[in-house]
Amino acid sequence: MTATLLHLAREALVLSLLASAPPLLAALLTGLVTGLLQAVTQVQDQALGAVPRIAAVLAALVVAGPWIGGRLARFAETAFSLAAGLPP
């Protein structure tokens, strides 16, 4: 029982890292590009960096959404099937 719960907790942590990776990487890359452009052009406007980052995160979620949803559904199915076999 303990080994099953530890495995499930480990899988939950790995899944949370994998599911958050696409939007975080998109925000990181967009932030680097906009920061570089702001440094080159010497335009220091806060909204100029935030708006493209938000758009990139939304685009990453649209593109990676089905993959993330599939992973979450498989994890939930596994978790519920393991929970059904545990004693009360």
Secondary structure, DSSP 8 states (H G I E B T S, - for coil): -HHHHHHHHHHHHHHHHHHHHHHHHHHHHHHHHHHHHHHHHT---HHHHHHHHHHHHHHHHHHHHHHHHHHHHHHHHHHHHHHHHS--
